[in-house]
Amino acid sequence: MNLKTVKPGYLTIAASNFDARPMTYLEGETRLGYEPDVARAVCAKLGLEPVWFNVPWVNFYPTLAAKQCDVVWFNQAITEERRTRANFSQPYGFFDEAVLVQAKSEIYSTTDLVGLRVGGLATSTNLQLAESFGDVEIVAFPGSDRVLPEMLEALRNGEIDALVDDELVLIAAAKRDPNLRIAFTVPTQIPFGIAVHQDNLDLLRSLDDALTALIQEGKLAEIWQRWIPEKEFPIQF
């Protein structure tokens, strides 16, 4: 397959190095998690080698626009605003969001957040959700490659009262720190997709075809089960 990519034979992927397990994280120089394993399976179908490089969250789409990468593939919710800057593949998963708090807090619902400081990643669907909670003080964190540890530390130190993020990421954080707990989950079922430069329709079609094949073969469900066994695979063919 002769696909047009930034570097022939490779799929150059803009991503971040921050720990967002089970979706994606680094172990040494190796990128692990659900998304990297899906990327490897997709690339195997297309005869490409996946190559990731670290980009601050706010620079994902400028990097794509400058054609310094082929795709943005890092926890990218498919939104109407992002569709103005990139084309998106079909979803490879649907994900809920949640609110993380200190274990000792009295926060259990959105009404308990009134007047409190709610943190989240800047320009994310998570902060859009936080804004829907009503009378809360939004605290936006810029997307550095240490943004998740920074947000968790702010929560532990009381700089924020709650943190909104993808449910799976917060479940993993709460498992690692008994002083934190999930206050509640919001069943948003946000679709995640691969962002592709708007000029590269051949690559977009090929990514979609590869994802469809992985779904039909049961391979995508297998990868999901490996990394997210507590959740039912959300895509039916």
C-alpha positions as CSV (number, residue, x, y, z in Angstrom):
1,M,0.0,0.0,0.0
2,N,1.5,3.3,-1.1
3,L,0.2,5.8,1.3
4,K,1.3,9.4,1.5
5,T,2.9,10.0,4.9
6,V,5.4,12.5,6.3
7,K,8.0,9.8,6.3
8,P,7.5,7.0,3.8
9,G,6.8,3.7,5.4
10,Y,6.0,5.3,8.8
11,L,2.9,6.7,10.5
12,T,4.2,9.7,12.4
13,I,2.0,10.2,15.5
14,A,1.7,13.4,17.6
15,A,1.1,12.4,21.2
16,S,2.0,13.4,24.7
17,N,4.3,11.7,27.1
18,F,2.2,12.1,30.2
19,D,0.9,9.0,31.9
20,A,-2.7,8.4,30.9
21,R,-2.9,4.7,31.6
22,P,-4.7,2.4,30.6
23,M,-5.1,4.5,27.4
24,T,-1.4,5.3,27.0
25,Y,1.8,5.6,28.9
26,L,5.6,5.3,28.6
27,E,7.7,2.5,30.1
28,G,11.2,3.5,29.3
29,E,11.2,4.3,25.6
30,T,8.2,2.0,24.9
31,R,4.7,3.4,24.6
32,L,2.1,1.1,26.1
33,G,-1.7,1.0,26.6
34,Y,-4.9,0.6,24.6
35,E,-4.2,3.4,22.0
36,P,-0.6,2.4,21.2
37,D,-1.7,-1.3,20.8
38,V,-4.5,-0.2,18.4
39,A,-2.1,2.0,16.5
40,R,0.3,-1.0,16.1
41,A,-2.5,-3.2,14.9
42,V,-3.8,-0.6,12.4
43,C,-0.2,0.1,11.1
44,A,0.3,-3.7,10.6
45,K,-2.7,-3.7,8.4
46,L,-1.4,-0.7,6.4
47,G,2.3,-1.8,6.1
48,L,3.4,1.1,8.2
49,E,5.7,1.5,11.2
50,P,4.2,3.7,14.0
51,V,6.5,6.4,15.4
52,W,5.4,8.7,18.2
53,F,6.8,12.0,19.3
54,N,5.9,14.2,22.3
55,V,3.9,17.4,21.6
56,P,2.3,19.7,24.2
57,W,-1.5,19.3,24.1
58,V,-2.1,22.8,22.9
59,N,0.2,22.2,19.9
60,F,-1.4,19.0,18.6
61,Y,-3.4,20.7,15.8
62,P,-0.8,23.3,14.8
63,T,1.6,20.4,14.4
64,L,-0.9,18.5,12.3
65,A,-1.6,21.6,10.2
66,A,2.1,22.2,9.6
67,K,2.3,18.5,8.3
68,Q,4.9,17.7,10.9
69,C,2.9,14.6,11.7
70,D,0.4,12.4,9.9
71,V,-2.1,12.1,12.8
72,V,-2.9,13.2,16.3
73,W,-3.6,10.0,18.3
74,F,-3.8,10.7,22.0
75,N,-7.1,10.7,23.9
76,Q,-8.8,12.9,21.2
77,A,-12.5,13.2,21.7
78,I,-14.2,13.9,18.4
79,T,-15.8,17.3,18.7
80,E,-17.3,19.7,16.3
81,E,-14.7,22.3,17.1
82,R,-11.9,19.8,16.3
83,R,-13.6,18.8,13.1
84,T,-12.9,22.3,11.8
85,R,-9.1,21.6,12.1
86,A,-8.9,17.9,11.2
87,N,-10.7,14.9,9.8
88,F,-11.4,12.1,12.2
89,S,-11.5,8.4,11.8
90,Q,-14.4,6.3,13.0
91,P,-14.2,5.9,16.8
92,Y,-12.0,3.2,18.3
93,G,-13.8,3.6,21.6
94,F,-16.4,5.4,23.6
95,F,-15.5,6.7,27.1
96,D,-17.2,8.2,30.1
97,E,-15.9,11.0,32.3
98,A,-15.6,11.3,36.0
99,V,-14.8,13.5,39.0
100,L,-11.9,12.7,41.3
101,V,-11.7,14.1,44.9
102,Q,-9.8,13.6,48.1
103,A,-11.0,10.5,49.9
104,K,-12.0,12.5,52.9
105,S,-14.1,15.0,51.0
106,E,-17.9,15.3,51.2
107,I,-18.3,15.6,47.4
108,Y,-20.5,12.9,45.9
109,S,-22.5,14.7,43.2
110,T,-22.6,17.9,41.0
111,T,-24.6,19.7,43.7
112,D,-21.7,19.2,46.2
113,L,-19.4,21.1,43.8
114,V,-21.2,24.5,44.0
115,G,-18.8,27.3,44.8
116,L,-15.8,24.9,44.7
117,R,-12.7,24.8,42.4
118,V,-12.8,22.2,39.7
119,G,-9.7,21.5,37.7
120,G,-9.2,20.0,34.2
121,L,-7.1,20.0,31.1
122,A,-7.4,23.3,29.2
123,T,-9.5,23.2,25.9
124,S,-10.7,19.6,26.7
125,T,-14.2,18.1,26.7
126,N,-13.6,17.5,30.5
127,L,-13.6,21.2,31.2
128,Q,-16.7,21.6,29.0
129,L,-18.3,19.1,31.2
130,A,-17.2,20.9,34.4
131,E,-18.7,24.1,33.0
132,S,-22.1,22.3,32.9
133,F,-21.9,21.7,36.6
134,G,-23.2,25.2,37.3
135,D,-21.7,27.6,39.9
136,V,-18.2,26.2,40.1
137,E,-14.8,27.9,39.7
138,I,-13.0,26.4,36.7
139,V,-9.2,25.9,37.0
140,A,-7.6,25.1,33.6
141,F,-4.3,23.4,33.4
142,P,-2.2,23.8,30.3
143,G,-1.3,20.5,28.5
144,S,2.3,19.9,29.3
145,D,3.6,16.4,29.4
146,R,3.3,16.5,33.2
147,V,-0.2,17.9,33.3
148,L,-1.8,14.8,34.9
149,P,0.7,14.7,37.8
150,E,0.4,18.4,38.2
151,M,-3.5,18.2,38.4
152,L,-3.3,15.3,40.9
153,E,-0.8,17.2,43.0
154,A,-3.1,20.3,43.0
155,L,-5.9,18.1,44.2
156,R,-3.9,16.5,47.0
157,N,-2.7,19.9,48.1
158,G,-6.1,21.4,48.1
159,E,-5.4,23.9,45.3
160,I,-8.5,22.5,43.6
161,D,-11.4,20.6,45.2
162,A,-12.1,18.3,42.4
163,L,-10.6,17.1,39.1
164,V,-12.6,16.2,35.9
165,D,-11.0,13.9,33.4
166,D,-11.6,10.7,31.5
167,E,-13.0,8.0,33.9
168,L,-10.4,5.3,33.1
169,V,-7.5,7.7,33.7
170,L,-9.0,8.7,37.1
171,I,-9.8,5.1,38.1
172,A,-6.1,4.3,37.5
173,A,-5.0,7.3,39.6
174,A,-7.3,6.4,42.5
175,K,-6.0,2.8,42.5
176,R,-2.5,4.2,42.9
177,D,-3.4,6.6,45.7
178,P,-5.7,5.6,48.5
179,N,-6.1,9.3,49.5
180,L,-8.1,9.9,46.3
181,R,-11.4,8.5,45.2
182,I,-13.9,8.8,42.3
183,A,-16.7,11.0,43.5
184,F,-19.0,10.2,40.6
185,T,-19.0,9.2,36.9
186,V,-20.9,11.0,34.1
187,P,-21.9,8.5,31.4
188,T,-20.9,10.8,28.5
189,Q,-19.7,8.0,26.1
190,I,-17.4,10.4,24.3
191,P,-16.1,9.0,21.0
192,F,-12.3,9.0,20.5
193,G,-10.8,9.0,17.0
194,I,-7.6,9.5,15.0
195,A,-7.2,13.1,13.8
196,V,-5.9,13.3,10.3
197,H,-4.8,16.3,8.1
198,Q,-7.8,17.4,6.0
199,D,-5.7,17.1,2.8
200,N,-4.9,13.4,3.3
201,L,-8.2,11.7,2.5
202,D,-6.5,8.5,1.3
203,L,-4.9,8.0,4.7
204,L,-8.2,8.7,6.4
205,R,-10.0,6.1,4.3
206,S,-7.2,3.6,4.9
207,L,-7.3,4.1,8.7
208,D,-11.1,3.6,8.7
209,D,-10.7,0.4,6.6
210,A,-8.1,-0.9,9.0
211,L,-10.2,-0.2,12.0
212,T,-13.3,-1.8,10.4
213,A,-11.2,-4.9,9.7
214,L,-10.0,-5.1,13.3
215,I,-13.5,-4.7,14.6
216,Q,-14.8,-7.5,12.2
217,E,-11.9,-9.8,13.2
218,G,-12.5,-9.2,16.9
219,K,-9.0,-7.9,17.3
220,L,-10.1,-4.5,18.6
221,A,-12.2,-6.1,21.2
222,E,-9.2,-8.3,22.2
223,I,-7.0,-5.3,22.6
224,W,-9.7,-3.5,24.7
225,Q,-10.1,-6.6,26.9
226,R,-6.3,-6.6,27.5
227,W,-6.2,-3.0,28.8
228,I,-9.8,-2.2,29.9
229,P,-11.2,-5.5,31.2
230,E,-13.5,-3.8,33.7
231,K,-15.6,-2.2,30.8
232,E,-17.5,-3.9,28.1
233,F,-16.2,-3.3,24.6
234,P,-18.5,-0.5,23.3
235,I,-18.4,-1.0,19.5
236,Q,-20.8,-3.4,17.8
237,F,-20.4,-4.3,14.2
